[in-house]
């Protein structure tokens, strides 16, 4: 799967293990590397749906975004490249048709509520 990043700072962090460890700590950096590798190795978002990491659609003001677990309570948050996001007749997202994502942040979004 193709992965892009919302900004250069996040992209540099994700592509430099030393910077990642310095900014996030060893545990979170290791898990982030694992999640990015899972996404890179996938052909579609469906390929990661049931892997460890709890890949899931977000709700409410984050509808259209996905999250996956890093170390609690942090998440990797991303959006599909597809615009509009493919949906079925019931309005559910079709994970099988999503072939690229843009990483938007590493965050504890539960703290926002």
LINRANOR-V951078 format. One line per field, one symbol per residue. ss: DSSP state (H for helix, E for strand, L for the rest). phi: phi as a letter, one per 30 degrees, with the letter a starting at -180 (. if undefined). A space follows every 10 residues. Layout:
ss: ???
phi: ???
This chain:
ss: LEEEELLHHH HHHHLLHHHH HHHHLHHHHH HHHHHHHHHH HLLLHHHHLL LLLLLEELLH HHLLEEEEEL LLLLEEEEEE LLLLLLELLL LLELHHHLLE EEEEEEELHH HHL
phi: .dbbbdbddd ddedcbeddd dddciddddd deeddddedd dddbdedcec dekhdadcbh dcejcbbbdc cdcdbccbbd ddbddebcdc iddcedccca bcdcacacdd ddd
